[in-house]
């Protein structure tokens, strides 16, 4: 049996392949574009975003709390379009990983990511993430988010893999350390060349 059939790469999306879907940089840009009070918006965002990210409320519900809690001179659809447009590819990594996957189809690549449903759906389609991922373990679909221990345990169960047979990439040190608690060899993604070298030697 080919040993590579029992290998899995777990990988975050935001901060590794793409920009964060709705991080503070994007929210600051939205506040400037739509003339919003960023500090007030940020307080409300922090109050409710985790609930949105684990799929408990819709994007409309989130926006009703954070932005459309008063009359605005722009529409919800205009704001949503701006939100989606903030997503962009990070240099090199995504296109390289797609090509690498074509040449190594026997090694599964599975995302473990914290993203709300509408942004997650948009980013998967827009950037053709299915070209490199075999499966998506997204917070909005599994109703829990990193660093919840359950999401890492679920990833291992879905992959039917032992921790020592996989590696994991994330851009946040805290989440790298959390995955390591479950025996997953984990790396902080910082530089494309370093991550590329680790994957090629896996």
GROMACS elastic network, one bead per residue, 0.5 to 0.9 nm:
[ bonds ]
;  ai    aj funct       b0    kb
    1     4     6  0.86589   500
    1     5     6  0.78769   500
    2     5     6  0.57183   500
    2     6     6  0.79127   500
    2   106     6  0.86924   500
    3     6     6  0.56490   500
    3     7     6  0.72241   500
    4     7     6  0.51296   500
    4     8     6  0.84048   500
    4   106     6  0.61616   500
    4   107     6  0.58083   500
    4   108     6  0.88760   500
    5     8     6  0.82935   500
    5   106     6  0.54279   500
    5   107     6  0.59725   500
    5   108     6  0.78254   500
    6   106     6  0.85586   500
    6   107     6  0.74628   500
    6   108     6  0.84055   500
    6   160     6  0.87073   500
    6   161     6  0.68802   500
    6   162     6  0.87570   500
    6   165     6  0.66612   500
    6   166     6  0.84102   500
    7   106     6  0.82036   500
    7   107     6  0.55585   500
    7   108     6  0.66250   500
    7   109     6  0.88718   500
    7   161     6  0.76396   500
    7   165     6  0.53135   500
    7   166     6  0.56066   500
    7   167     6  0.84721   500
    7   202     6  0.85043   500
    8   107     6  0.58650   500
    8   109     6  0.57717   500
    8   110     6  0.72438   500
    8   159     6  0.75532   500
    8   161     6  0.75753   500
    8   165     6  0.66925   500
    8   167     6  0.67363   500
    8   168     6  0.86539   500
    9   107     6  0.74498   500
    9   108     6  0.62631   500
    9   110     6  0.62406   500
    9   111     6  0.82889   500
    9   165     6  0.89189   500
    9   166     6  0.56131   500
    9   167     6  0.51339   500
    9   168     6  0.59084   500
    9   169     6  0.80156   500
    9   199     6  0.82127   500
    9   202     6  0.88840   500
   10   108     6  0.84894   500
   10   109     6  0.58799   500
   10   111     6  0.54915   500
   10   112     6  0.64303   500
   10   155     6  0.83005   500
   10   166     6  0.71530   500
   10   167     6  0.60387   500
   10   169     6  0.64676   500
   10   170     6  0.88963   500
   11    16     6  0.78627   500
   11    17     6  0.89671   500
   11   109     6  0.72586   500
   11   110     6  0.63026   500
   11   112     6  0.59076   500
   11   113     6  0.77577   500
   11   167     6  0.83089   500
   11   168     6  0.55044   500
   11   170     6  0.63866   500
   12    15     6  0.74572   500
   12    16     6  0.62461   500
   12    17     6  0.77351   500
   12   110     6  0.86982   500
   12   111     6  0.55561   500
   12   112     6  0.53202   500
   12   113     6  0.51392   500
   12   114     6  0.82038   500
   12   168     6  0.80335   500
   12   169     6  0.61616   500
   12   170     6  0.52334   500
   12   171     6  0.76649   500
   13    16     6  0.53884   500
   13    17     6  0.51970   500
   13    18     6  0.59546   500
   13    19     6  0.80880   500
   13    20     6  0.80052   500
   13   111     6  0.68700   500
   13   112     6  0.77102   500
   13   113     6  0.61537   500
   13   114     6  0.85255   500
   13   170     6  0.80588   500
   14    17     6  0.61371   500
   14    19     6  0.51369   500
   14    21     6  0.65700   500
   14   113     6  0.75964   500
   14   114     6  0.83507   500
   14   115     6  0.85568   500
   14   170     6  0.85903   500
   14   171     6  0.81002   500
   15    18     6  0.57997   500
   15    19     6  0.53436   500
   15    20     6  0.58857   500
   15    90     6  0.77389   500
   15   170     6  0.74559   500
   15   171     6  0.55769   500
   15   172     6  0.82807   500
   15   189     6  0.80336   500
   15   190     6  0.87280   500
   16    19     6  0.75904   500
   16    20     6  0.89794   500
   16    90     6  0.72345   500
   16    93     6  0.73466   500
   16    94     6  0.82888   500
   16   169     6  0.77492   500
   16   170     6  0.66429   500
   16   171     6  0.61774   500
   16   189     6  0.63152   500
   16   190     6  0.79183   500
   16   192     6  0.87623   500
   17    88     6  0.88563   500
   17    89     6  0.61999   500
   17    90     6  0.56024   500
   17    91     6  0.80736   500
   17    92     6  0.84048   500
   17    93     6  0.57222   500
   17    94     6  0.51358   500
   17    95     6  0.88528   500
   17    97     6  0.89302   500
   18    21     6  0.78969   500
   18    87     6  0.67583   500
   18    88     6  0.56040   500
   18    90     6  0.50275   500
   18    91     6  0.86462   500
   18    93     6  0.86971   500
   18    94     6  0.76866   500
   18   123     6  0.87023   500
   18   127     6  0.88540   500
   19    22     6  0.86372   500
   19    23     6  0.84232   500
   19    86     6  0.79597   500
   19    87     6  0.56960   500
   19    88     6  0.55709   500
   19    89     6  0.63464   500
   19    90     6  0.62299   500
   20    23     6  0.53714   500
   20    24     6  0.87352   500
   20    25     6  0.86327   500
   20    26     6  0.80972   500
   20    86     6  0.84081   500
   20    87     6  0.68146   500
   20    88     6  0.84774   500
   20   115     6  0.89559   500
   21    26     6  0.77948   500
   21    83     6  0.79840   500
   21    84     6  0.75798   500
   21    86     6  0.69820   500
   21    87     6  0.55579   500
   21    88     6  0.86138   500
   21   115     6  0.72626   500
   21   116     6  0.87698   500
   21   119     6  0.65401   500
   21   120     6  0.80304   500
   21   123     6  0.81462   500
   22    25     6  0.78190   500
   22    26     6  0.56301   500
   22    27     6  0.64922   500
   22    83     6  0.70530   500
   22    84     6  0.84766   500
   22    86     6  0.75718   500
   22    87     6  0.80153   500
   22   115     6  0.86726   500
   22   119     6  0.82456   500
   23    26     6  0.54789   500
   23    27     6  0.62877   500
   23    28     6  0.86997   500
   24    28     6  0.59714   500
   24    29     6  0.84910   500
   24    42     6  0.83841   500
   25    28     6  0.51958   500
   25    29     6  0.62739   500
   25    30     6  0.87131   500
   26    29     6  0.50558   500
   26    30     6  0.62203   500
   26    31     6  0.86873   500
   26    83     6  0.73603   500
   26    86     6  0.60139   500
   26    87     6  0.85203   500
   27    31     6  0.61634   500
   27    32     6  0.86448   500
   27    38     6  0.76780   500
   27    41     6  0.85602   500
   27    42     6  0.80344   500
   27    83     6  0.81920   500
   28    31     6  0.50547   500
   28    32     6  0.63066   500
   28    33     6  0.86007   500
   28    38     6  0.64148   500
   28    42     6  0.89874   500
   29    32     6  0.51713   500
   29    33     6  0.60585   500
   29    34     6  0.85962   500
   29    86     6  0.86747   500
   30    34     6  0.59656   500
   30    35     6  0.79732   500
   30    36     6  0.77285   500
   30    38     6  0.86127   500
   30    79     6  0.79813   500
   30    82     6  0.72634   500
   30    83     6  0.74653   500
   31    34     6  0.54284   500
   31    35     6  0.54619   500
   31    37     6  0.64313   500
   31    38     6  0.54870   500
   31    41     6  0.80587   500
   32    35     6  0.50961   500
   32    36     6  0.65269   500
   32    37     6  0.85056   500
   32    38     6  0.80937   500
   33    36     6  0.79518   500
   33    82     6  0.88906   500
   34    73     6  0.87286   500
   34    74     6  0.78078   500
   34    79     6  0.82018   500
   35    38     6  0.87074   500
   36    39     6  0.88773   500
   36    40     6  0.84450   500
   36    41     6  0.74302   500
   36    67     6  0.82083   500
   37    40     6  0.55909   500
   37    41     6  0.61609   500
   37    42     6  0.86119   500
   38    42     6  0.58638   500
   38    43     6  0.85958   500
   39    42     6  0.50327   500
   39    43     6  0.63064   500
   39    44     6  0.88064   500
   40    43     6  0.52975   500
   40    44     6  0.65411   500
   40    45     6  0.86396   500
   40    66     6  0.84806   500
   41    44     6  0.53154   500
   41    45     6  0.60479   500
   41    46     6  0.87027   500
   41    66     6  0.56866   500
   41    67     6  0.67626   500
   42    46     6  0.60809   500
   42    47     6  0.84366   500
   42    66     6  0.79261   500
   43    46     6  0.53129   500
   43    47     6  0.62521   500
   43    48     6  0.89876   500
   43    66     6  0.84416   500
   44    48     6  0.64340   500
   44    49     6  0.82200   500
   44    65     6  0.68921   500
   44    66     6  0.52418   500
   44    67     6  0.86101   500
   45    48     6  0.55198   500
   45    49     6  0.53756   500
   45    50     6  0.87075   500
   45    62     6  0.80896   500
   45    65     6  0.81206   500
   45    66     6  0.57854   500
   46    49     6  0.56557   500
   46    50     6  0.74612   500
   47    50     6  0.77030   500
   47    51     6  0.85478   500
   47    66     6  0.89970   500
   48    51     6  0.54674   500
   48    52     6  0.65628   500
   48    53     6  0.88734   500
   48    62     6  0.69768   500
   48    65     6  0.78893   500
   48    66     6  0.81675   500
   49    53     6  0.59799   500
   49    54     6  0.87161   500
   49    62     6  0.71607   500
   49   116     6  0.86640   500
   50    54     6  0.63644   500
   50    55     6  0.88273   500
   50    56     6  0.89373   500
   50   116     6  0.88605   500
   50   145     6  0.82193   500
   51    54     6  0.55788   500
   51    55     6  0.67404   500
   51    56     6  0.55700   500
   51    57     6  0.65426   500
   51    62     6  0.87436   500
   52    55     6  0.53167   500
   52    56     6  0.56407   500
   52    57     6  0.50267   500
   52    58     6  0.64665   500
   52    59     6  0.71920   500
   52    61     6  0.82919   500
   52    62     6  0.65068   500
   52   115     6  0.87720   500
   52   116     6  0.60185   500
   52   117     6  0.82313   500
   52   140     6  0.76128   500
   53    56     6  0.75533   500
   53    57     6  0.82214   500
   53   114     6  0.66265   500
   53   115     6  0.55078   500
   53   117     6  0.72741   500
   53   139     6  0.61985   500
   53   140     6  0.54316   500
   53   143     6  0.81114   500
   53   144     6  0.82728   500
   53   145     6  0.75338   500
   54    57     6  0.81390   500
   54   114     6  0.78522   500
   54   115     6  0.77549   500
   54   116     6  0.66065   500
   54   117     6  0.83679   500
   54   138     6  0.83819   500
   54   141     6  0.70869   500
   54   142     6  0.71598   500
   54   144     6  0.53432   500
   54   145     6  0.63436   500
   55    58     6  0.70567   500
   55   115     6  0.89760   500
   55   116     6  0.63771   500
   55   117     6  0.65519   500
   55   139     6  0.71591   500
   55   141     6  0.64585   500
   55   142     6  0.79943   500
   55   143     6  0.58416   500
   55   144     6  0.84532   500
   56   140     6  0.78205   500
   56   143     6  0.73797   500
   57    60     6  0.81247   500
   57    61     6  0.60013   500
   57    62     6  0.69082   500
   58    61     6  0.51479   500
   58    62     6  0.63327   500
   58    63     6  0.87025   500
   58   116     6  0.84236   500
   58   117     6  0.77876   500
   58   118     6  0.80678   500
   59    63     6  0.60984   500
   59    64     6  0.84713   500
   59    80     6  0.86652   500
   59   116     6  0.79651   500
   59   117     6  0.79296   500
   59   118     6  0.67614   500
   59   119     6  0.88632   500
   60    63     6  0.51443   500
   60    64     6  0.60212   500
   60    65     6  0.87213   500
   60    76     6  0.80430   500
   61    64     6  0.51055   500
   61    65     6  0.65213   500
   61    66     6  0.88171   500
   62    65     6  0.54046   500
   62    66     6  0.62094   500
   62    67     6  0.82246   500
   63    66     6  0.50449   500
   63    67     6  0.51888   500
   63    68     6  0.58822   500
   63    69     6  0.80489   500
   63    76     6  0.77842   500
   63    79     6  0.89749   500
   63    80     6  0.89043   500
   64    67     6  0.59248   500
   64    69     6  0.55021   500
   64    70     6  0.85955   500
   64    76     6  0.89489   500
   65    68     6  0.63385   500
   65    69     6  0.55150   500
   66    69     6  0.65787   500
   67    70     6  0.74744   500
   67    72     6  0.84097   500
   67    76     6  0.88774   500
   68    71     6  0.65961   500
   68    72     6  0.67878   500
   68    76     6  0.77950   500
   69    72     6  0.87748   500
   71    74     6  0.88948   500
   72    75     6  0.73011   500
   74    77     6  0.84347   500
   74    78     6  0.65956   500
   74    79     6  0.73988   500
   75    78     6  0.52177   500
   75    79     6  0.64681   500
   75    80     6  0.87287   500
   76    79     6  0.51044   500
   76    80     6  0.61322   500
   76    81     6  0.86348   500
   77    80     6  0.50127   500
   77    81     6  0.61458   500
   77    82     6  0.86460   500
   78    81     6  0.52209   500
   78    82     6  0.64065   500
   78    83     6  0.87778   500
   79    82     6  0.51411   500
   79    83     6  0.62705   500
   79    84     6  0.88425   500
   80    84     6  0.63089   500
   80    85     6  0.86347   500
   81    84     6  0.52832   500
   81    85     6  0.62378   500
   81    86     6  0.89728   500
   82    85     6  0.51149   500
   82    86     6  0.66496   500
   83    86     6  0.55927   500
   83    87     6  0.78194   500
   83   119     6  0.83394   500
   84    87     6  0.59698   500
   84   118     6  0.89234   500
   84   119     6  0.66675   500
   84   122     6  0.72218   500
   84   123     6  0.80978   500
   85    88     6  0.76479   500
   87   119     6  0.88442   500
   87   123     6  0.73830   500
   88   123     6  0.89620   500
   88   127     6  0.85803   500
   89    92     6  0.82639   500
   89    93     6  0.82875   500
   89    94     6  0.70849   500
   89    95     6  0.89829   500
   89   127     6  0.78665   500
   90    93     6  0.66872   500
   90    94     6  0.73571   500
   91    94     6  0.77422   500
   91    95     6  0.87272   500
   91   192     6  0.79716   500
   92    95     6  0.60313   500
   92    96     6  0.61033   500
   92    97     6  0.86083   500
   92   192     6  0.68947   500
   93    96     6  0.52939   500
   93    97     6  0.60365   500
   93    98     6  0.86873   500
   93   192     6  0.60818   500
   93   193     6  0.89102   500
   93   195     6  0.86180   500
   93   196     6  0.79934   500
   94    97     6  0.51550   500
   94    98     6  0.62768   500
   94    99     6  0.88164   500
   94   127     6  0.87492   500
   94   129     6  0.84071   500
   94   132     6  0.82162   500
   95    98     6  0.51849   500
   95    99     6  0.64636   500
   95   100     6  0.86832   500
   95   132     6  0.89705   500
   96    99     6  0.52409   500
   96   100     6  0.61233   500
   96   101     6  0.86098   500
   96   196     6  0.83891   500
   97   101     6  0.60135   500
   97   102     6  0.86275   500
   97   131     6  0.89182   500
   97   132     6  0.64130   500
   97   196     6  0.83528   500
   98   101     6  0.51762   500
   98   102     6  0.64520   500
   98   103     6  0.89831   500
   98   129     6  0.83377   500
   98   130     6  0.89820   500
   98   131     6  0.58153   500
   98   133     6  0.85212   500
   99   102     6  0.51612   500
   99   103     6  0.66203   500
   99   104     6  0.87577   500
   99   131     6  0.87472   500
   99   132     6  0.80630   500
  100   103     6  0.52304   500
  100   104     6  0.61139   500
  100   105     6  0.84274   500
  100   132     6  0.82984   500
  100   200     6  0.85302   500
  101   105     6  0.54408   500
  101   106     6  0.84708   500
  101   107     6  0.76905   500
  101   108     6  0.83675   500
  101   109     6  0.81107   500
  101   131     6  0.78310   500
  101   132     6  0.57314   500
  101   133     6  0.83828   500
  102   105     6  0.56958   500
  102   131     6  0.82987   500
  102   132     6  0.79165   500
  103   106     6  0.87329   500
  104   107     6  0.59187   500
  104   108     6  0.86022   500
  105   108     6  0.69597   500
  108   132     6  0.88746   500
  108   133     6  0.74247   500
  108   134     6  0.60709   500
  108   135     6  0.84600   500
  108   159     6  0.86081   500
  109   132     6  0.68200   500
  109   133     6  0.50154   500
  109   134     6  0.55733   500
  109   135     6  0.71835   500
  110   132     6  0.86708   500
  110   133     6  0.54530   500
  110   134     6  0.56914   500
  110   136     6  0.57534   500
  110   137     6  0.72033   500
  110   155     6  0.82039   500
  110   159     6  0.82430   500
  111   133     6  0.67510   500
  111   134     6  0.83086   500
  111   135     6  0.65363   500
  111   137     6  0.56779   500
  111   138     6  0.73472   500
  111   155     6  0.87949   500
  112   136     6  0.65662   500
  112   138     6  0.59407   500
  112   139     6  0.79575   500
  112   145     6  0.89937   500
  112   146     6  0.82453   500
  112   151     6  0.77691   500
  112   152     6  0.78804   500
  112   155     6  0.73815   500
  112   168     6  0.89118   500
  113   136     6  0.78492   500
  113   137     6  0.64304   500
  113   139     6  0.62677   500
  113   145     6  0.76367   500
  113   146     6  0.74717   500
  114   120     6  0.88430   500
  114   137     6  0.86860   500
  114   138     6  0.58250   500
  114   140     6  0.73313   500
  114   144     6  0.84524   500
  114   145     6  0.56555   500
  114   146     6  0.65396   500
  115   118     6  0.84911   500
  115   119     6  0.67232   500
  115   120     6  0.56098   500
  115   138     6  0.62602   500
  115   139     6  0.58793   500
  115   140     6  0.61901   500
  115   145     6  0.85223   500
  116   119     6  0.57574   500
  116   120     6  0.58829   500
  116   121     6  0.85561   500
  116   138     6  0.80644   500
  116   139     6  0.69897   500
  116   140     6  0.51111   500
  116   141     6  0.85474   500
  117   120     6  0.50116   500
  117   121     6  0.59817   500
  117   122     6  0.85009   500
  117   138     6  0.83501   500
  117   139     6  0.83750   500
  117   140     6  0.53257   500
  117   141     6  0.73953   500
  118   121     6  0.51883   500
  118   122     6  0.61543   500
  118   123     6  0.86030   500
  119   122     6  0.50616   500
  119   123     6  0.60165   500
  119   124     6  0.85041   500
  120   123     6  0.52539   500
  120   124     6  0.61317   500
  120   125     6  0.87002   500
  120   138     6  0.78155   500
  120   140     6  0.81614   500
  121   124     6  0.53208   500
  121   125     6  0.63958   500
  121   126     6  0.85329   500
  122   125     6  0.53945   500
  122   126     6  0.58241   500
  122   127     6  0.83486   500
  123   126     6  0.50865   500
  123   127     6  0.57735   500
  123   128     6  0.77471   500
  123   129     6  0.75509   500
  124   127     6  0.57699   500
  124   128     6  0.55815   500
  124   130     6  0.68701   500
  125   128     6  0.50565   500
  125   129     6  0.68451   500
  125   130     6  0.80540   500
  126   129     6  0.80090   500
  127   130     6  0.85789   500
  127   131     6  0.89354   500
  128   131     6  0.57983   500
  128   132     6  0.81550   500
  129   132     6  0.57604   500
  129   133     6  0.61142   500
  130   134     6  0.66709   500
  130   135     6  0.78939   500
  130   136     6  0.89581   500
  131   134     6  0.81576   500
  133   136     6  0.70740   500
  136   141     6  0.88761   500
  137   140     6  0.86675   500
  137   141     6  0.71385   500
  137   142     6  0.69422   500
  137   151     6  0.78811   500
  137   154     6  0.84172   500
  137   155     6  0.68686   500
  138   141     6  0.54143   500
  138   142     6  0.63408   500
  138   143     6  0.83533   500
  138   144     6  0.84136   500
  138   145     6  0.78490   500
  138   151     6  0.88954   500
  139   142     6  0.53220   500
  139   143     6  0.55218   500
  139   144     6  0.51557   500
  139   146     6  0.76902   500
  139   151     6  0.80324   500
  140   143     6  0.55448   500
  140   144     6  0.73183   500
  140   145     6  0.80227   500
  141   144     6  0.81822   500
  142   145     6  0.80580   500
  142   151     6  0.77537   500
  142   154     6  0.88587   500
  144   147     6  0.87639   500
  144   148     6  0.65690   500
  144   150     6  0.74344   500
  144   151     6  0.64639   500
  145   148     6  0.56573   500
  145   149     6  0.87813   500
  145   150     6  0.84414   500
  145   151     6  0.65372   500
  146   149     6  0.73488   500
  146   150     6  0.84701   500
  146   151     6  0.65150   500
  146   152     6  0.79413   500
  146   175     6  0.69949   500
  146   178     6  0.85396   500
  147   150     6  0.84234   500
  147   151     6  0.76468   500
  147   152     6  0.83042   500
  147   174     6  0.81005   500
  147   175     6  0.60940   500
  147   178     6  0.64531   500
  147   179     6  0.82289   500
  148   151     6  0.58916   500
  148   152     6  0.76055   500
  148   178     6  0.86956   500
  149   152     6  0.56643   500
  149   153     6  0.64264   500
  149   154     6  0.87037   500
  149   178     6  0.77040   500
  149   179     6  0.81837   500
  149   182     6  0.84956   500
  150   153     6  0.50029   500
  150   154     6  0.58963   500
  150   155     6  0.84852   500
  151   154     6  0.50161   500
  151   155     6  0.61514   500
  151   156     6  0.87804   500
  152   155     6  0.50222   500
  152   156     6  0.64115   500
  152   157     6  0.86655   500
  152   178     6  0.87175   500
  152   179     6  0.66416   500
  152   182     6  0.76776   500
  153   156     6  0.52748   500
  153   157     6  0.62382   500
  153   158     6  0.86790   500
  153   182     6  0.78132   500
  154   158     6  0.60049   500
  154   159     6  0.84430   500
  155   158     6  0.52279   500
  155   159     6  0.61088   500
  155   160     6  0.84252   500
  155   161     6  0.87615   500
  156   159     6  0.51699   500
  156   160     6  0.59106   500
  156   161     6  0.55155   500
  156   162     6  0.68411   500
  156   163     6  0.70395   500
  156   166     6  0.89410   500
  157   161     6  0.68108   500
  157   162     6  0.87030   500
  158   161     6  0.79738   500
  159   162     6  0.87174   500
  161   164     6  0.82818   500
  161   165     6  0.64962   500
  161   166     6  0.74557   500
  162   165     6  0.54901   500
  162   166     6  0.73255   500
  162   183     6  0.86535   500
  162   184     6  0.85438   500
  163   166     6  0.57293   500
  163   167     6  0.79746   500
  163   182     6  0.69658   500
  163   183     6  0.52382   500
  163   185     6  0.75332   500
  164   167     6  0.78422   500
  164   183     6  0.64943   500
  164   184     6  0.60816   500
  164   185     6  0.69552   500
  165   184     6  0.80606   500
  165   185     6  0.87003   500
  166   184     6  0.63685   500
  166   185     6  0.68304   500
  166   186     6  0.87509   500
  166   202     6  0.87941   500
  167   184     6  0.59784   500
  167   186     6  0.55767   500
  167   187     6  0.77112   500
  167   199     6  0.87232   500
  167   202     6  0.82536   500
  168   176     6  0.76733   500
  168   179     6  0.76514   500
  168   180     6  0.88840   500
  168   184     6  0.68093   500
  168   185     6  0.63514   500
  168   187     6  0.61535   500
  168   188     6  0.84963   500
  169   176     6  0.72169   500
  169   186     6  0.59299   500
  169   187     6  0.50306   500
  169   188     6  0.57832   500
  169   189     6  0.59009   500
  169   195     6  0.81745   500
  170   173     6  0.74741   500
  170   175     6  0.67699   500
  170   176     6  0.60504   500
  170   186     6  0.78585   500
  170   187     6  0.66046   500
  170   188     6  0.51930   500
  170   189     6  0.56081   500
  170   190     6  0.88327   500
  171   175     6  0.80258   500
  171   176     6  0.78214   500
  171   187     6  0.82784   500
  171   188     6  0.51273   500
  171   190     6  0.65235   500
  172   175     6  0.54982   500
  172   176     6  0.64259   500
  172   177     6  0.88963   500
  172   188     6  0.65318   500
  172   189     6  0.80452   500
  173   176     6  0.50147   500
  173   177     6  0.62318   500
  173   178     6  0.86125   500
  173   187     6  0.84247   500
  173   188     6  0.61327   500
  174   177     6  0.52119   500
  174   178     6  0.62285   500
  174   179     6  0.88509   500
  175   179     6  0.62750   500
  175   180     6  0.85948   500
  175   188     6  0.87409   500
  176   179     6  0.53509   500
  176   180     6  0.63403   500
  176   185     6  0.87925   500
  176   186     6  0.55990   500
  176   187     6  0.62059   500
  176   188     6  0.62270   500
  177   180     6  0.50306   500
  177   181     6  0.65872   500
  177   186     6  0.75020   500
  177   187     6  0.88194   500
  178   181     6  0.53661   500
  178   182     6  0.75327   500
  179   182     6  0.56697   500
  179   183     6  0.71789   500
  179   184     6  0.58065   500
  179   185     6  0.77591   500
  179   186     6  0.65866   500
  180   183     6  0.51450   500
  180   185     6  0.59875   500
  180   186     6  0.59499   500
  181   184     6  0.73069   500
  182   185     6  0.88897   500
  183   186     6  0.87301   500
  187   195     6  0.81986   500
  187   198     6  0.89563   500
  188   195     6  0.85322   500
  189   192     6  0.75092   500
  189   194     6  0.78755   500
  189   195     6  0.62141   500
  190   194     6  0.77162   500
  190   195     6  0.77030   500
  191   194     6  0.55021   500
  191   195     6  0.64933   500
  191   196     6  0.86628   500
  192   195     6  0.52881   500
  192   196     6  0.59565   500
  192   197     6  0.85622   500
  193   196     6  0.50649   500
  193   197     6  0.61561   500
  193   198     6  0.87720   500
  194   197     6  0.51838   500
  194   198     6  0.64042   500
  194   199     6  0.88093   500
  195   198     6  0.51793   500
  195   199     6  0.62707   500
  195   200     6  0.86078   500
  196   199     6  0.52608   500
  196   200     6  0.61027   500
  196   201     6  0.86613   500
  197   200     6  0.51913   500
  197   201     6  0.62687   500
  197   202     6  0.86983   500
  198   201     6  0.53120   500
  198   202     6  0.62146   500
  199   202     6  0.50980   500
